[in-house]
Amino acid sequence: MHQRPFDLLINASGILLGAIIVGYVLYDMSYTATVTPCSQRSSAAMRFPLHGADGKLLSPMALQARTGGGRNIGVLENASVVPADGGPLPDAMQVELRSTPEASAAGGANANGIEFRWSPFVDEIGTSTCLAYYLRLPKTFDFGRGGVLPGVEAPDDAQTAKQDAVSIQTQWDGQGLPIVRSINENGDTLHLAGAAPLPTDRWLRIELETVLNTAGQSDGILRLWVDGTLAAENTHLSLRTDAATQISNVVVAAGYRQTPPVGPAASLQFSGIEIARLK
């Protein structure tokens, strides 16, 4: 018995609809939403200055004068402003990762390199921020047992103001993997690690997105990009319990988490450290 044209049309439509549904399911299973680096979604950024109004590079003393109050370690001994050879910007801050008597006396984890606070805005930076900078690690850089890089914090001085500070910091581990380390207001620590080590012997673009959660909810966000590629992400974080808590400072830091490796002091360079509010 021959099928009628109407039956053939119904069967063909069913086959086509089934193919569309299967295709959509397979697409939905393989599709990953793309999140653009935070600098593409932020307002105008504030950049830490590396030269004066006369265009001259800052001396270590002038560099220290541009830093904020609170914990200030190693700037005079270990930081200098130099031309950025082949860099994305003309100037760079060079940091020698050698021990400092001041850091050792302070009993801090970062007993080498530099650490200081920078508060670029009159009021708090906000609850959603984008910290961006260029980083260059020498070709023979020794990652040691891990180290610290710039981050953000709340309140103004997490070392003395109160113990329930929020701290977000970029780091590296002993294999050179990029890490985001967060401490929430309850003192809980979280590490988000990337899958690929930080490249050496070239300039890298690092971007750290921090979105504080709504008080009482776990909707905080941390994202880390390396050269425009999303390296680490968590979108279900509880970073604060107090709705008044806001990001106030950039923590400009560079150093090994523990004693520097044996041998000549390592160094690294930053260029264009900047902070912006997310739109």
Secondary structure, DSSP 8 states (H G I E B T S, - for coil): ----HHHHHHHHHHHHHHHHHHHHHHHHHH-------GGGGB---EE---B-TTS-B--HHHHHHTS-SS-EESHHHHEEEEE-TT-SSSEEEEEE--B-HHHHHHT-S--BSEEEEE--SSS--BSEEEEEEEEE--TT---TT-EEEEEEEESS-TTTS-S--EEEEEEE-TT--EEEEEE-TT--EEEEE-SS----SSEEEEEEEEE---TTS--EEEEEEETTEEEEEEEEE---S-TT--B-EEEEEEEESSS--SSS--EEEEEEEEEEEB-
